[in-house]
Amino acid sequence: MTIYLLEWIKREIYVPGKVENNVYIVNLKDISIFGVPFSLLKELGSVMEKNYRTKLFRLYVLNAPLTMTLLFSFFKNFDSNIQKKIFVTRKQSAAEMWEHISKEQLEQRFDGVCPNMKGDFWPPKPSSANVFISEEDRLSYS
């Protein structure tokens, strides 16, 4: 599903001919360190690295368990690229996020202003009409 969603974003949202990167948010609320699906995350990371290597701009891991936060703070010191791209916090948002994400595009549970979604999030819906590029505009970029 992740690959389908990323391909859909590439087709429907990216502006042809422009370099675009992604900001991801992973919410670990109510997940203990033992509940984090590390094998699934490792597999997903491998797929992302192979197919979308240059697309990650920032990754925000929110509501992380204390153990994960401590482990990350130790390991990030070995890789300056991780220091720049990945933020792990026990909070529901990070101050750094607001440099890259508009509060109008984020749910209230992450300190944004959009209403919290209650399971009705597929297919993706734009928060405003100007999020998606029209077919006419798409053709003009080609």
Buried (B, 14 or more C-beta within 10 A) or exposed (E): EEEEEBEEBBEBEBEBEEEEEBBBBBBBEEBEBEEBEEEEEEEEEEEBEEEBEEBBEBBBBBBBBEEBBEBBEEEBEEEEEBEEBBBBBEEEBBEEBEEEBEBEBBBEBBBBEBEEEEEEEEEEEEEEEEEBBEEEEBEEEE
